[in-house]
């Protein structure tokens, strides 16, 4: 089955994807075309994925023995576009 680590990788990917869609598509459509429906559609799933990413990172910290500096970088990567993809490639493979 899925381990907590594999679930974290999936959530990290989906969180990063939802963030890029929110910033790259939904927000420009909202302000350029005055249509907030895409922000409403993507906002809630992104928020849930963001919270899941943070909670799962806290659960995985002792299991993976991440130093504090690495852990803080993993947490901060969730607010940087494409950050979760970098974390997956560098720390989760």
ZIJO-V613994 format. One record per residue. RES is the residue in one small letter. PSI is psi in radians with two decimals (999 if undefined). NEAR is the number of other ideal C-beta (glycine too) atoms within 10 Angstrom. Layout:
res:RES psi:PSI near:NEAR
res:RES psi:PSI near:NEAR
This chain:
res:x psi:-2.90 near:4
res:x psi:2.33 near:9
res:x psi:2.91 near:10
res:x psi:-0.63 near:12
res:x psi:-0.79 near:13
res:x psi:-0.64 near:11
res:x psi:-0.70 near:15
res:x psi:-0.72 near:24
res:x psi:-0.72 near:18
res:x psi:-0.79 near:14
res:x psi:-0.70 near:21
res:x psi:-0.76 near:25
res:x psi:-0.84 near:15
res:x psi:-0.64 near:17
res:x psi:-0.77 near:25
res:x psi:-0.74 near:24
res:x psi:-0.78 near:14
res:x psi:-0.61 near:21
res:x psi:-0.75 near:22
res:x psi:-0.75 near:15
res:x psi:-0.70 near:16
res:x psi:-0.80 near:20
res:x psi:-0.64 near:13
res:x psi:-0.45 near:11
res:x psi:-0.97 near:13
res:x psi:-0.79 near:21
res:x psi:-0.80 near:16
res:x psi:-0.68 near:11
res:x psi:-0.69 near:15
res:x psi:-0.80 near:16
res:x psi:-0.53 near:11
res:x psi:-0.58 near:8
res:x psi:0.07 near:9
res:x psi:0.80 near:7
res:x psi:1.68 near:12
res:x psi:0.08 near:14
res:x psi:-0.60 near:10
res:x psi:-0.60 near:17
res:x psi:-0.73 near:17
res:x psi:-0.68 near:11
res:x psi:-0.73 near:13
res:x psi:-0.35 near:18
res:x psi:-0.85 near:15
res:x psi:-0.85 near:11
res:x psi:-0.68 near:14
res:x psi:-0.74 near:22
res:x psi:-0.73 near:13
res:x psi:-0.75 near:14
res:x psi:-0.65 near:22
res:x psi:-0.82 near:17
res:x psi:-0.69 near:13
res:x psi:-0.71 near:17
res:x psi:-0.82 near:22
res:x psi:-0.83 near:14
res:x psi:-0.79 near:12
res:x psi:-0.63 near:19
res:x psi:-0.71 near:20
res:x psi:-0.65 near:10
res:x psi:-0.58 near:13
res:x psi:-0.34 near:19
res:x psi:-0.90 near:16
res:x psi:-0.59 near:8
res:x psi:-0.69 near:11
res:x psi:-0.09 near:16
res:x psi:0.79 near:9
res:x psi:2.28 near:16
res:x psi:2.79 near:9
res:x psi:-0.69 near:8
res:x psi:-0.77 near:8
res:x psi:-0.76 near:15
res:x psi:-0.77 near:17
res:x psi:-0.67 near:11
res:x psi:-0.72 near:17
res:x psi:-0.71 near:25
res:x psi:-0.78 near:16
res:x psi:-0.47 near:11
res:x psi:-0.38 near:23
res:x psi:-0.26 near:19
res:x psi:0.05 near:10
res:x psi:2.22 near:13
res:x psi:2.36 near:13
res:x psi:0.07 near:11
res:x psi:-0.70 near:19
res:x psi:-0.51 near:28
res:x psi:-0.68 near:15
res:x psi:-0.77 near:14
res:x psi:-0.77 near:24
res:x psi:-0.78 near:17
res:x psi:-0.70 near:9
res:x psi:-0.72 near:12
res:x psi:-0.31 near:15
res:x psi:-0.13 near:16
res:x psi:999 near:6
